[in-house]
Amino acid sequence: MLSLLFPIIEQLEILSRILAIFWGLIILSPYGILICKL
């Protein structure tokens, strides 16, 4: 059972990293635009 869960956990870690980068870009993009305007 555990051997079946390990690949799923690895996939979830990869997904969470992608989501973190994605949300980081969304949050930073308005500030990036403001900095460019300054």
Backbone as a printed PyTorch tensor [residue, N CA C, xyz], in Angstrom:
tensor([[[  0.8300,  -1.2130,   0.0000],
         [  0.0000,   0.0000,   0.0000],
         [  0.8670,   1.2670,   0.0000]],

        [[  1.8850,   1.3070,   0.8580],
         [  2.7500,   2.4880,   0.9380],
         [  3.5000,   2.7070,  -0.3700]],

        [[  3.9330,   1.6180,  -1.0060],
         [  4.6800,   1.7450,  -2.2610],
         [  3.8090,   2.3640,  -3.3480]],

        [[  2.4760,   2.1880,  -3.2470],
         [  1.5630,   2.7950,  -4.2140],
         [  1.3670,   4.2860,  -3.9220]],

        [[  1.4680,   4.6550,  -2.6450],
         [  1.2270,   6.0530,  -2.2580],
         [  2.4060,   6.9630,  -2.5950]],

        [[  3.6340,   6.4310,  -2.5750],
         [  4.8110,   7.2720,  -2.7840],
         [  4.7940,   8.0180,  -4.1240]],

        [[  4.4730,   7.3680,  -5.2570],
         [  4.4310,   8.1240,  -6.5300],
         [  3.3700,   9.2210,  -6.5060]],

        [[  2.2410,   8.9720,  -5.8550],
         [  1.1720,   9.9750,  -5.7640],
         [  1.6580,  11.1720,  -4.9520]],

        [[  2.3490,  10.9090,  -3.8550],
         [  2.8740,  11.9880,  -3.0080],
         [  3.8810,  12.8250,  -3.8060]],

        [[  4.7320,  12.1530,  -4.5850],
         [  5.7140,  12.8770,  -5.4030],
         [  5.0070,  13.7640,  -6.4160]],

        [[  3.9460,  13.2580,  -7.0380],
         [  3.1930,  14.0480,  -8.0150],
         [  2.5400,  15.2490,  -7.3390]],

        [[  2.0170,  15.0490,  -6.1240],
         [  1.3890,  16.1550,  -5.3890],
         [  2.4140,  17.2380,  -5.0550]],

        [[  3.6330,  16.8230,  -4.7060],
         [  4.6920,  17.8000,  -4.4010],
         [  5.0220,  18.6250,  -5.6400]],

        [[  5.1050,  17.9620,  -6.7930],
         [  5.4000,  18.6690,  -8.0480],
         [  4.2650,  19.6440,  -8.3690]],

        [[  3.0140,  19.1890,  -8.2040],
         [  1.8570,  20.0460,  -8.4770],
         [  1.8510,  21.2490,  -7.5470]],

        [[  2.1440,  21.0170,  -6.2710],
         [  2.1270,  22.1220,  -5.3020],
         [  3.2080,  23.1510,  -5.6430]],

        [[  4.3580,  22.6830,  -6.1420],
         [  5.4240,  23.6170,  -6.5350],
         [  4.9860,  24.4460,  -7.7370]],

        [[  4.3520,  23.7830,  -8.7130],
         [  3.8710,  24.4970,  -9.9060],
         [  2.8280,  25.5270,  -9.5040]],

        [[  1.9070,  25.1380,  -8.6200],
         [  0.8670,  26.0630,  -8.1590],
         [  1.4800,  27.2300,  -7.3980]],

        [[  2.4930,  26.9510,  -6.5780],
         [  3.1440,  28.0160,  -5.8120],
         [  3.7900,  29.0330,  -6.7550]],

        [[  4.4680,  28.5470,  -7.8030],
         [  5.0870,  29.4420,  -8.7850],
         [  4.0050,  30.2420,  -9.5090]],

        [[  2.9080,  29.5560,  -9.8880],
         [  1.8100,  30.1920, -10.6180],
         [  1.1860,  31.3070,  -9.7900]],

        [[  0.8590,  31.0000,  -8.5290],
         [  0.2720,  32.0140,  -7.6390],
         [  1.2590,  33.1320,  -7.3650]],

        [[  2.5370,  32.8020,  -7.2350],
         [  3.5580,  33.8220,  -7.0220],
         [  3.5950,  34.8130,  -8.1780]],

        [[  3.4740,  34.2940,  -9.4140],
         [  3.4760,  35.1710, -10.5910],
         [  2.2370,  36.0560, -10.6060]],

        [[  1.0810,  35.5000, -10.2350],
         [ -0.1590,  36.2810, -10.2050],
         [ -0.0600,  37.3940,  -9.1700]],

        [[  0.4550,  37.0470,  -7.9950],
         [  0.5480,  38.0360,  -6.9030],
         [  1.5740,  39.1110,  -7.2550]],

        [[  2.6980,  38.7000,  -7.8630],
         [  3.7810,  39.6410,  -8.1440],
         [  3.5150,  40.4800,  -9.3930]],

        [[  2.6790,  39.9930, -10.3130],
         [  2.5060,  40.6930, -11.5900],
         [  1.9980,  42.1330, -11.4320]],

        [[  0.9990,  42.4350, -10.5780],
         [  0.5750,  43.8310, -10.4310],
         [  1.6960,  44.7070,  -9.8760]],

        [[  2.4590,  44.1850,  -8.9130],
         [  3.5780,  44.9400,  -8.3530],
         [  4.6490,  45.1420,  -9.4240]],

        [[  4.8680,  44.1420, -10.2380],
         [  5.8290,  44.2660, -11.3350],
         [  5.4150,  45.3550, -12.3070]],

        [[  4.1130,  45.4380, -12.6120],
         [  3.6020,  46.4790, -13.5090],
         [  3.7940,  47.8550, -12.8640]],

        [[  3.5010,  47.9540, -11.5680],
         [  3.6540,  49.2430, -10.8660],
         [  5.1090,  49.6910, -10.8680]],

        [[  6.0250,  48.7380, -10.6370],
         [  7.4610,  49.0700, -10.6180],
         [  7.8980,  49.5350, -12.0100]],

        [[  7.3840,  48.8790, -13.0580],
         [  7.7370,  49.2690, -14.4230],
         [  7.2250,  50.6840, -14.7240]],

        [[  6.0320,  51.0360, -14.2180],
         [  5.4720,  52.3640, -14.4620],
         [  6.2790,  53.4370, -13.7400]],

        [[  6.8020,  53.1140, -12.5510],
         [  7.6360,  54.0740, -11.8180],
         [  8.9500,  54.2820, -12.5780]]])
